[in-house]
């Protein structure tokens, strides 16, 4: 203790270690830190100089068939080095410019501008997906993106009706002329004139691998050989389907823009879009746009329809398993509810109504009985266009029955009522897509008063047969819309006795005749409409989760049909055979040996 007094700082005295004063120690540490930082900075600069000298920019081309695999390997689940696709279109001197300008009447809304700012935020075009509700102006957003890139663009849709609508959008909002826009469908085989332009086609036409006509071969060869500045994919949620994925590898595009209202699928493949196209650039909330008046204010209602006694008895029978859907869709109570809603909205409100049904048998029966036009997969393009034009412009055609072909890419802004009598199991995507058919902002009739903010100007009815599997599906389907801020009002008693007497199938004899017609129809006739490649792939998911009963023998189920098994004596069996047997079983054993040999 006292021996340390007067000793030099940091020295030793008579075997005692003398500590430094706290202030001196702190000053020395600061100096040491400063020296270390200076040395570290010098070292970092030296490393940077070495890196700058040794750094080399490499560029290489990936085989078109392996692009999807490379992108998927770079995701966080793999190499954790996500790839970012950007197109420096301003400095692209190889591909010719497209002389395209927006017309003065093309006024972008704030959310459309925000979506485009996410795409062009750094002066380049970034590949990705913009999610906007149906009727919120996805087409105008894509047209504006084309005008900014000013390069040739390829637009892909789900059907030929959409192709015509996309061409109309380009003619409406830009200075492009007809010869600068080509359509490639089964009915129209056009290619734009000049070194640059717009081509609009369908996923099926581009991805088709079968035999083509000579004219189609020439057009598809031009599409595949050209470098496209922009690839626009409408209803991009269908891209993960197996056939549509081929499009990504076939088309050489510098920038890919996906458009959809519902970034959901039932087969969990929606995450594949991250490497097939790009990340989600922007998504607008449906409820916010509705409150701002950009899209319609929709009243959603689930109407419960009790099954009649006779229909429900047949529904519960095991032998009618293949006809269950037809039985709960053709439920007379549901038919009367549909007829009542059509009469109310046509006669008292003057609305335009779309009635959706995935079950083609029900679609035809409802439409023919109510004397309304109907559209499904077998109806040709010309007839579809005629019916839709009459629906839009004729005061005599106010209701159209339509199958799942109307789920995507069909623009019917005049419609403001949807009645759903049959659906595709528990598909959330389909529920939202169908609601989107009536989401376009509605114009007030001349002389009408200004609507209140809480007043509904569009209506979505989902008719559900009580105590059937349809109620389970309905709850699952509504989940996406509930997440978007919508609420479903349950209507348990839509019809009173006075209403029933004025509607069809009010008498038991009529109901029994209808039941006999349903039971007499073949299983193929009473099923859902099936496309070659289901956009939602929900049937495959159902197949994985469900149970399939098959009548067969045990031999057939185990692969032993037509085969015989023989046992040969091994060392072990010989040893066991040598063991003495009980005298009660000796005679039985001898008899078995004689019978075997």
N, C-alpha and C positions, 0 to 999 in steps of 0.2 A: 504494500500500500504506500507507505511514506517514502520507500526507496525510489518510487517512480517520479517523485516531485523533482522538477528541474531537469529531468532527462530530455534529450532531444526527441522530437516527435517521431514515432515509428521506430525508435531504436530499442536497445536492450540494456538493462542495468542489473548487474549482480544476478543474472539468471532470470530476471523478470521481463516479460514482454510489455513494452510500453505502447498503448493504443494511441491511434490518431484522434485528434479532436473531431467531433461530428461535422463541423463546417468544412474543415480541410478534406475530410473523406468525401463529402458531397461534391465539393469542387473538383476533386480528382475523378470521381465517377462521371461527372458531366463532360469533363475534358476527354475522358476515355470514350464516351459515347460519341462525341463529336468526331474524334479520330476514326472510330469504327464506321460511322456513317459516311465520312469522306472516302474511306477506303472502299466501302461497299459501292458507293456511287461510281468511283473510278473503275471498279471491277465490272459493274453493270454496263458502263459505257464501252468498256473493252469488249464485253460479250456481244453487245449490240453491233459494234463495228465488225466483229468476226461474223455475226449472223448476217449483216448487210452484205458482206463480201461473199459469203457462202450461200446466201439465200437465192433460190432459183424458182421462178414461176413456171409451173408445169401445166399443160393443157392436154387433154386426151379425150377421145370419144368412146362412149360406152356402147356396146352392142345393144341395139334397140330391144332385143328380146330379154336383156338382162337388166334394163333400167329399173324396173319395179323391184327386182331382187336387191339391187345395190341400195336403193332408197330405203327399203325395209331394214337392211342390215345396219344402216347408219342411224336408226332411231335409238332412243334411250335404252330400249330393251336389248340392243345389240352393241354396236361400237360406241354409242352415246356421242355421236358427232352428226347431228341433224343437218341435212342439206337444205340450203336456201336457194330457191330458184328466182333469179331476177333477170330482167331483160333490159339492156341498155339501148332502148329503141332510138334514142336521139342520135347516137353515134353509129347506128347500123347503116352502113353505106352499101351493103351487099344486096339486101332486099329492097325492091322499089317502094317508094311511098305511095300511099293511097290518098287521093285528093278528096277528103271527107271533112265536112264541117257541120256542126249542129245548127239547126235553124233557130231563129230568134224566139220561136214559141217553145223551145225545149228548155223549160225552167226546172232545174233540179231542186228538190226539196232538201232541207238541212241534213236529214239522215242519209240521203243518197250521196251528198257531197262528202259526208263523213266516211262513208264506205269507200269512196274513190280515193280519199286522202290516205286511207290505210293501204291502198293498193299502190299509189304513186307517191308515197311519203318522202322518198329520198331521190326523186327524179328518175327512178327506174320503175318498170312494171313488175310487181311482185306476184308470183303465182299463189293462188289461194281461193278461199270460198267466202262469198258474201251471202248472208242469210237474211232475207227480208220476207215478210208475210205476203201471201198471194194478194195481188191487187195493190201492192205498195210501190210498184214501179221497178221491178227487177229488170225488165226489158230495157227501159230507158237508161238504167244504170250501166248495163252492158254496152248499149249503143254509145253512151258517152265515153266509156273506156276505149271503144274502138276509135272514136274520134281523137282521143289523146295519143294513142299509139301510132295511128296513121299508117298502118301496114295491113296487108291482106289478112282477113279473118275467116275462120271456119266456125260456124255455129251448128251445134248438134242438139237435137230435140228428141222427144220420145215418139212422135207420130207425125203424119203428113199434114194434119190440120195445123199443128204448131208451126210447121215450116212456112205455110202461107201467112200465118200471123206474124212471124218474125220478119218476113220480107215487108209486110205492111208497116211494121215498127221502124225499120230502116228508112223506108220511103217517107214516113210521117215526120221523123225527127231530124233527118239529115238531107244533104243536097245530092245524095246518090241517085242515079237514074237506073231504070230497069236493066239496061245492058251491063251495069256494074254489079248486079246481084244475081247469082245463079242458084237454082234449086235442084237438088238431086234426091228424087224420091222414085217410087215405082211408077208414078204417073208423069212426073216432070224430070227430064234429064237435060239440065242446062248447065253451062259453064260461063262464067263472066268473060266479057271481051276486054282485052287489054292485058297489061303486065301485072295489074293488081286489082283486087275486088273482094267481094263477099260471096262465100258459098254457104248455103244452108241445107242441111241434110238431117237424117235420123241416125241414131246409134245402130239400128239394125242394118241400114244400107251400107254403112262403112265397115262394120264388123263381119258382114256376111261372108262365109267361106265357100259357098257353093258355086254352081255355074252361073255366069252372068251373060247378058247379051253383049254384042260387040260394042255397042254404044256405052253401056255401063262400064265395061272394062276400060275403055279409054278415059272416062271421067274419073274412075277410082284410081287409075294409074297417075293422073295429074294431081289428084288430092294427096296421094301417098308420096309423090316425088317432090312436091313443093315444100318450101320452108314457110310456115305460117307465122306471122307475127303474133297472132292472138287466137287461141282456141277457147271458145265460149261453150260451156256445157250446161245446158238448161236441165233443171230437175236432177241435180248432180247426185242425189241420194241413190239413183239407180245404177251409178257407175260400178260399184263393187260387184254387181251381178257378173257371173263368169264370162258371158259373151261380151258384155260392155267393157270389161277390163282390157280386152284386146285393143280397143280403140286407142288407149294411152300409148301402147307400143307401136301402133301402126302410123299414127299421125306425128309428124315432126313439127312441133310448135315451140316457139321461144317462151311464150307466157300462156298459162292456163288459168282461166277464170271460171269457177264453179258457182252456179246460182241455185238456190233452193229455199223453200219456206220451212222445211222440216228436216233438220239434220239428225234424224233418228231412223233406225232400222230394227227389225225384230230378230235378225240373225247375227247381231253384234259385229257386223263388218264395217260399220260406219267409221271406225278408227282407221281403216285402211286408206281413207281419203287423205290422211296426213302425208302419206308418201306417194299416193297416186296423183294427187293434184297439188296439195299444199295445205297450210294451216288455215283455220278460220280467221279471216281478216276482220270481219265485222258482223254483228248480229243485232238486229233491232227488236225490241220487245213489242209484242202485239198489242198489249194493253195500253202502252204509252202512245202508240200511233193512233189507236182508236180514240183515246181521250183527246188527242190533238186534232182529230177530225180528218186524218190522212187516210184512214180506212173506216169501213162501216162499223157501227155499234151493233153487235150481234146478240140476240137472245137465244141461248142454247137450252133446249128442253129434251128430257128423256121421257117418252110417253110409254107407260106400262099398258100392255094389252093382254088381258087374261085369255088363256087358251080355252076354247070351247071343250065340252066334255068329250065329244067324239074324237076330236083332233088330238087331245092330250092322251087318250087311251091308246091311240095308234102310235103316238110319239114315244110312249114308254115301252112298247113291244120291242123285244130284242131283234126280231126279224126285219124291223124297219129302220135299222141303224143307218143304212145308206140314205134313207129319205128323211132323216131328222130335220135337216135344214129346210127342206121343202115344206115340211109340216109346220114348223114354227114361223116360216115366212108367209105361207099361205093361210095362216090362222085367220078365220073370218073377222075376228075382232080387230086385227091389224089392218085388214083390207078396209073395213068401215072407217077406222081412224084415218087412214090415208085419204079416203074419199072425202071425209068431212073436212080435213085440213085443206085439200085442193079446192073444194067448193068455197070455203071461207076466204082463202087468200085470193082466189080468182074473182069471185063475185063481190065481196065486200071491200077488198083493199086494192084490187087491180094489180096484184103482184105477178112476177114471173117466177115459175117454180121448176126446180130440177128434182126428180125423184130417182135416187140411186138404188140399184140392186145388183149384187154380184151373182145372184141366182138367176140364170137366164130363163128358166121355166116360169118363175114368178114375174120376171120383167115382162115377158110376153103376155102372160095372163092378166096382169094388172092393166097394162097398156091397152090391150084389145078390149077388155071389159069396160074400161073407162073411155075408150075411143080417143087415145092420145098417141102421138108419134113416139117411137122408141129407137134408141141407138145402142148397138153392141158390136162385138168384134167382127161379125160377119157382114155388117152393113158397109158398103163401099164408100170410098172417099167422096164421090160426087153426091151420093144420097145423104151422107152426114152433113156436108156443107149446105145442102138444100134445106135440111131440117133446122140446122142452127141459124141460118139466115132468116128463115120464117119465124123462128123463136125470137130473134132479135128485133125484127121489123114489123111482123104481122100482128095486129090486135086479136086475130083469131087463134093464134097458137101461143098459149100462155103456160103450158106444161109440157115437159119432155121427160120421158123415162130414159135413163142412161145407165150403162153398166160401168165396170171399173175402167173402161177406156176413157172415161171423163175425169179420172182422178188427177191426171197430170197434163199440163201444157195446153189446156183448152181454155181460151179466154172468152168468157161469156159475161161481160160486165152488167148486162141487163138483169141477170138473175139476182134475186134478193131473198129467195126462200129455198131451202133444201129439206127434203123429206127422205130419210134413209130407212129403207125397209129391209135391206140385207147388206151384210158387210163381209170383209175378208178376215174372219176370226177376230183376234185381238190386236190388230195392227194400229198402233198409235199414229204412224205415218199417214195411213189412209184417212183416218178421222180428221186430221189437221188439213190434209190436202183437199178434202171435200168441203170443209168449212171455208177454205180459201177461195172456192168458186164464187162466194158471195161477199168477199171482204172488200172489193173495190168500193171506194167512196161513192155514195149515191147522190145524184142530183135531185134537188127538190122540184116537184112539178110546178109549172107556172102558176103563180098566185098562192102557193102554199106558204104557211107560216114557217118561220125559222124554228127548227127542231131544238128541243132542249138537249143539254149535254147528256142527260140520263135516258133519253128516248131512243128506243131501238128502231133501226131502219132495215134490219135484216134478221132472218129467223132460221134456226137450224134445229130440226126435229129428228130425233133418233127413236124409231118405233121398235120396242123390245117386247117379245112375248114372255110373260111372267112364268117363273118356275121352270125355265129352260136354260141350257148352256149359254144362250144368247145374253143373259143377264151378267154372267161372269165376263164374257168377252167385252160387253159394253163398259164395264168398270175399268178394264185394262186399257181400252181404246181411248178413254177420256183423259188419261194421265198427262199426256203432252199438253193438251189444251188447258188443263188445270194449272200446270206449271207456268203457262203463259198468262195466267191471271183470269181465265174464264171460269164461270161456275155454271153447273147444269141444274136446271129446275126440274124436279120430278113431278110429272103429271100422272096421278094414279087413276083419276076418273075423268077422262076427256069427254065421253059421250053420256048423255042421259037417255031415258027411254024414248022421249019424243024424237031425238035425233036419229036413233037406231031405226025407227020405223020408216024413215025416209031414205035409208041407205040400202045398198045391195047386201045380199046374204043375211037379211034380217030374219028370214024364215028357216026353220030347221031343214026342210026339204032341200032348199038351195045349198045349205051347208053340207048336207050329206052327198049331194051331187058333186060338189067341189072336192070333198074328201075322196070320193071314188075316182075322180079324175087324177088326183095326186098319186094315189096308190097304184093306179093303172099305168102311170108313166114309167118309163125305164129309168134305171139308176143313172145312166149317162145324161138323160134329159133333165133330171131333177138336181144335178150337181151345180157347182160354181163354174163360172167361165174360167177357162184355163188358158194361159198364154204359154208360148214355147219356152220363155225364160221369165219366170215371175220376177217382177222388179223388187219385190220385198223378200223373196226366198223364205216366206213364213211356212210354207208347206214342208220344207226340209226340216225346219226346226220342230214343227209339230210331229213329224215322223220320228225324230230322235226322242221326243218326250213321250209319245203315245204308245199304245199297245196294239199290235196287229194280230188278230186271231186267224189261224190257218188250220184247216181240217186235213190231217195227214197221219200216217202210221208212224210208230216210233222208228222203224227202219228208215223211212224217208227223211225224218227230221235229223237223224244222226248220220246220214250219208251211207247207210248200209243197204240201200235198196238194191236187190239183185245180187247180193254178195253172200258168201258163206264163210264161216269162221271154223278153223280146225286147230286143235291143240296137239302139239308134238311133245313127246316125252323129253324133258331136259334132265340134267343131272339131279336137280332137286326133286323133280317129280318121280324119277326112278327110285331115289332114296326113300321118298314117302311111300311109294308103292310096295317097297320091300318090307315095310313094317307089318307085323302080324295084325290081322283084322279080327274083330269080335265075331264069334261063331254065328251070331244072329244075322250078320250081314254078308257071310261068305257066299251063300247061294245067290244073293242079289248081285254081288259083285261079278260073279261068273256069268250070270245072265246078261249083264250090261256089256261085258267084254265080247260075248258071242254076237250080240246085236250090233256092236260097233264095227267089228271086223267082218 
